[in-house]
Amino acid sequence: MAYISLDKKSYKDYQEYCNSDDLDIDDKFRKLLSGSRTPQNEDERTWLENMRKLQEDGKIVEIPSDII
């Protein structure tokens, strides 16, 4: 089923939207942490690996959002 983003862009499905380069950096990181985005490059893989290590050490990882 097609997915249409808030800015009216059309995607094949929600997964394609989550993995698109159209997302801003905060959304990419939130989706990476939640598991709804697959790392798309080495920078994202490294960032996610580092965040998972922090979580394993008991640290809380938060991505601030200005969306209320």
N, C-alpha and C positions, 0 to 999 in steps of 0.2 A: 504494500500500500504506500502511496506517495506521502511524503511529509513536506509541509510548507512551514518555513521558519517565520518568526515574528516580523522579519524584514521582507517577507513575501517571496523568498527564494524557494524554489522547488527542488526536492531531492527524491531519489528513488525510494528511500525509506529513512527511518530515524537513525539507523546505524550509519548510513552514508552522511547524514547531517552531522552526527557526532564526530566522524572522522574527517570532516572537510577542513580545508584551510581557511574557510570563511569565518570561523569562530575567533573571537578575540582571545588573547593569551590567557586571561583568567578563566574563561569558559573551557578552554582546552585543558588546563590544569585540573579544574574541578571534575571534568569528565574522565580524565586519566585516573584520578584518585578513586572515583566511584566505579571504575571499570567499564563505563559505557563508551570510552574511546580507546582505540588501540594505538600505541605509540607509532607515530608516522615517520620519525627520523631518529637519529642517534641522540640528539639533544633531549627529546622527549623520553627516550628509553632510559637515559642516564638520570634525568630528573626523577622519573617514576621509581627507579631502583633506589635512589637516595631517600626518597620519601618513604618507601616501604621499610628501609632500614631504620629510619627514625621511628616509624610506627612499631616495629618489632622491639625497639628499645623502650617502648612505653611512652614515647613522645606523642603529643597531639598535633596533628598537621591540619591547619586550617588555611583555606584560601579566602581572603577577605573579598567581600562583594559589596558594591555600592547599590545593588538592587534591593529594594525593600518590598 
